[in-house]
Amino acid sequence: MKVDINQELQQIQEKGLFRTLRTMNAASDPETILEGKKILLFSSNNYLGLANDPRLKEKAIEAIQQFGIGSGGSRLTTGNFCLHEQLEQDIAAFKGKEASLIFGSGFLANVGIISSLMESGDVILSDALNHASIIDGCRLSNADTLIYHHVDMNDLEKKLQRTSSYRRKLIVTDGVFSMDGNIAPLPAIVQLAQKYGAMVMVDDAHATGVLGKTGAGTAEYFGLTNQIELLMGTLSKSVGSEGGYVAASRSMIHYLRNKARTFIFQTSLSPGVIAASIEGIRIIHEERERRIQLLENAEFLRTGLKKAGFSLVDGTTPILAVLIGSAQDAVRFSKRLEEEGIFAPAIRPPTVPEGMSRIRLTVMATHRRGQLEYALQTFLKIGKEMNLLSANNLVY
Ligand SMILES: *Cc1c(COP(=O)(O)O)cnc(C)c1O
């Protein structure tokens, strides 16, 4: 039977779930250009502002001059440059592990790690709100996957109690969840992992460069670096570049290098991208003030929005989930924001539960106070306009 693509597309459209692309005409900075118009960007993962940092660009240009644009091969053939090895050493040191392995992206890292480590006869315990790439890694692995309720440790334990007959067990979680910006309860997860003989893998895409004394992420934040076997992350958010990685024991890295298909069968990342990542990690290490500024900016906006009467998912990270309610209202809110010069998307079902549609704001270290204040005023204006603020909350 011929599959009718147009019919399916129409169904997607009817459900209001048709996705389109927005076009940026400038770098991912607080002030950027969206489809020809100047706009304040409140939805980038460029948390520390490094994606357009002159020093990263300089290093990338130097590397391109010396090594070219394309690496020309996979790491196991002709694509293993001294730069890749340097970056892996730097990531291992940054994360406090023996070794690390780079992948083409965070998505490919999750898919490759989980599917090579776990197989039929194994069991994976995965948080209900984990990133899509974790979900796909689980699916590809042929292991049984038990989804526990979001950050619900009672449910995790209940599920672990049923796993005694499995060979290998893995608990996998986002360190910071991308939609709510909340932090995974790693101390409880590690405790349960030890009790039931499971390994732990944390995806710190949103926590790297953000949380912990040196910005190493949630494991450092909780002092659990040695108790968590696999510290996965991306170079495409705080680090300002591109690529994914995992930091782990030397033997784990040897294993993944031999088994992870997304590592083995992909051309290695371009030298320019690798050199930029090395510089990004160096800057994260040396410029603690960026991280402090980032968290201060997040706190300023979070406190202001709450004071104005909005409800936000509790948290301390640069991801701010401002609850609006219905999908229609969230979409309208986002559209009004854009008319006022602010770019922040509405997040709707099925990404979030019905009635929990929201505006998802991300803050950058490079946002200036005036820009944050403007965002606050604009939220207040639209909130009043749409009758979303209860009168007794209006302290402004
Ligand atoms: C962004 C993200 C990824 C994917 O990383 P890329 O480098 O963009 O492929 C994986 N996990 C989480 C939690 C993320 O937020």
The ligand as a Gaussian input file, in Angstrom:
#p B3LYP/6-31G(d) Opt

LIG

0 1
 C       20.534000      18.934000      23.844000
 C       20.465000      17.665000      24.585000
 C       21.012000      16.481000      24.053000
 C       21.557000      16.404000      22.657000
 O       22.759000      17.059000      22.516000
 P       23.195000      17.564000      21.044000
 O       24.633000      17.843000      21.199000
 O       22.359000      18.745000      20.751000
 O       22.919000      16.432000      20.121000
 C       20.991000      15.356000      24.833000
 N       20.432000      15.353000      26.066000
 C       19.877000      16.471000      26.599000
 C       19.287000      16.418000      27.962000
 C       19.863000      17.651000      25.872000
 O       19.295000      18.732000      26.377000

